[in-house]
């Protein structure tokens, strides 16, 4: 992924506009986002939820050409705090704080409604909502002057409340169907349902590449985009138009 400076201007003033900025990425399409931000110089903190996923997270971190760490942290109340503590401990000086927070961990229940249990629902809410809330709260004391927490469900409220207090912006990227490992592993019944949806996508009859979602995140994180706040950037090829 190329630096946005090099696509905005013919003469790039800085090959690394996010140099020495610290980005904490919670999960989901995080691998591709983690590969995109270092192209602009950011230092990366990658989360993995359990030991079986450690190897993949470390492989992503080792492929980056910028300082990066991996942190094991689940969705318990201690998990987000441990993630932020690890970031602050490694990058807290001389860089000072967290500049970019990407709340992108999420899941869906790939079962017919009548087969979903209360446990399924609690796991979904704990990851998609409670995890976002706790990670953002843990990060607030460490936010640098231009940190950007991003999450759909809280964007509108937080975009009004947090910028005056923390000198940050709050935006959201909402992907459509995306070519991830979890999406590819979905059941045949689910894929049969989603197929007509993909075929009706205006830009092309396909799901998104993770790099396309990551570039949208990078756009909102870029230092040349200090004014968007409360934005929900839908990246779906026009599927919701």
FINU-777237 format. One line per 10 residues: number of its first residue (from 1); their letters; for each residue x, y, z of C-alpha. Coordinates in steps of 0.1 Angstrom, whole numbers, always signed. Layout:
N
NUM) A) X/Y/Z; ...
END
This chain:
241
1) XXXXXXXXXX) +0/+0/+0; +15/+33/-10; +16/+64/+12; -14/+87/+6; +10/+117/+3; +24/+100/-29; -11/+97/-44; -24/+132/-34; +5/+152/-48; +29/+146/-76
11) XXXXXXXXXX) +58/+158/-53; +55/+138/-21; +66/+161/+9; +69/+131/+32; +73/+95/+25; +61/+87/+60; +35/+112/+72; +26/+89/+102; +63/+84/+112; +66/+74/+149
21) XXXXXXXXXX) +28/+75/+154; +15/+46/+173; -15/+26/+161; -34/+0/+181; -54/-25/+160; -79/-47/+178; -86/-75/+153; -109/-83/+124; -94/-71/+92; -65/-59/+113
31) XXXXXXXXXX) -38/-78/+94; -43/-58/+62; -47/-26/+82; -15/-34/+100; +3/-38/+67; -11/-5/+53; -3/+19/+82; +35/+11/+83; +37/+23/+47; +31/+57/+61
41) XXXXXXXXXX) +56/+51/+90; +33/+42/+119; +44/+19/+147; +19/-10/+152; +4/-29/+181; -15/-60/+169; -38/-79/+192; -45/-116/+191; -72/-131/+214; -58/-165/+223
51) XXXXXXXXXX) -26/-186/+220; -36/-205/+188; -36/-172/+169; -3/-160/+182; +18/-174/+153; -3/-156/+127; -2/-123/+146; +36/-125/+150; +40/-134/+113; +22/-102/+104
61) XXXXXXXXXX) +43/-82/+128; +75/-96/+115; +66/-87/+80; +62/-50/+88; +90/-26/+81; +83/-5/+113; +85/-11/+150; +56/-34/+160; +45/-57/+188; +19/-84/+193
71) XXXXXXXXXX) -2/-86/+225; -25/-114/+237; -57/-98/+250; -92/-112/+252; -125/-94/+257; -125/-96/+295; -122/-62/+313; -84/-68/+318; -78/-76/+281; -81/-40/+267
81) XXXXXXXXXX) -62/-25/+296; -33/-50/+291; -33/-42/+254; -30/-4/+260; -4/-9/+288; +18/-29/+265; +16/-2/+238; +23/+26/+263; +52/+7/+278; +70/+1/+245
91) XXXXXXXXXX) +61/+33/+226; +53/+56/+255; +87/+74/+252; +98/+93/+233; +66/+90/+212; +44/+98/+241; +10/+83/+235; -14/+64/+212; -22/+82/+180; -45/+58/+162
101) XXXXXXXXXX) -70/+34/+177; -87/+10/+153; -116/-8/+169; -122/-34/+142; -127/-67/+161; -160/-82/+154; -179/-114/+147; -213/-127/+135; -233/-157/+144; -234/-180/+113
111) XXXXXXXXXX) -265/-199/+123; -302/-197/+115; -320/-174/+140; -339/-203/+156; -306/-221/+164; -289/-192/+180; -285/-194/+218; -281/-168/+245; -245/-178/+247; -240/-170/+210
121) XXXXXXXXXX) -257/-136/+216; -236/-128/+247; -203/-136/+229; -213/-114/+199; -223/-85/+221; -192/-89/+243; -169/-87/+213; -186/-62/+191; -198/-37/+217; -183/-43/+251
131) XXXXXXXXXX) -148/-49/+237; -150/-16/+218; -162/+3/+248; -135/-11/+271; -106/-6/+247; -116/+30/+239; -119/+38/+276; -85/+22/+283; -69/+42/+255; -83/+77/+263
141) XXXXXXXXXX) -57/+86/+290; -30/+77/+265; -44/+95/+234; -20/+118/+216; -32/+150/+202; -46/+134/+171; -57/+99/+180; -87/+85/+161; -108/+58/+177; -131/+43/+150
151) XXXXXXXXXX) -162/+22/+155; -196/+23/+140; -220/+19/+169; -205/+46/+191; -192/+71/+164; -221/+96/+165; -220/+100/+203; -182/+99/+208; -176/+123/+179; -195/+150/+199
161) XXXXXXXXXX) -181/+141/+234; -145/+132/+230; -128/+157/+206; -131/+187/+229; -117/+167/+258; -89/+147/+240; -82/+168/+209; -90/+137/+187; -115/+128/+160; -139/+98/+160
171) XXXXXXXXXX) -148/+82/+127; -160/+48/+115; -154/+26/+85; -183/+2/+77; -172/-26/+53; -196/-46/+32; -189/-83/+26; -152/-88/+27; -128/-115/+16; -116/-126/+50
181) XXXXXXXXXX) -108/-161/+64; -139/-161/+85; -161/-150/+55; -146/-177/+33; -153/-203/+60; -190/-195/+62; -215/-222/+56; -229/-231/+22; -264/-219/+33; -250/-185/+43
191) XXXXXXXXXX) -231/-182/+10; -262/-191/-9; -281/-162/+8; -252/-137/+3; -246/-145/-34; -275/-124/-48; -263/-95/-25; -228/-97/-39; -241/-99/-75; -261/-67/-69
201) XXXXXXXXXX) -230/-47/-59; -228/-17/-83; -190/-15/-86; -185/-53/-92; -202/-85/-83; -177/-96/-57; -168/-92/-21; -142/-66/-10; -105/-72/-7; -91/-65/+28
211) XXXXXXXXXX) -66/-41/+13; -96/-20/+0; -110/-17/+35; -76/-10/+50; -70/+19/+26; -102/+35/+37; -91/+33/+74; -57/+47/+64; -75/+76/+47; -92/+87/+79
221) XXXXXXXXXX) -60/+82/+99; -39/+103/+76; -26/+136/+91; -40/+154/+61; -75/+145/+72; -78/+163/+106; -113/+176/+99; -136/+146/+93; -153/+138/+125; -184/+116/+131
231) XXXXXXXXXX) -180/+102/+96; -193/+67/+88; -174/+58/+57; -193/+29/+40; -169/+8/+19; -192/-16/+1; -188/-9/-36; -221/+9/-34; -240/-20/-20; -260/+2/+3
241) X) -268/+29/-22
END
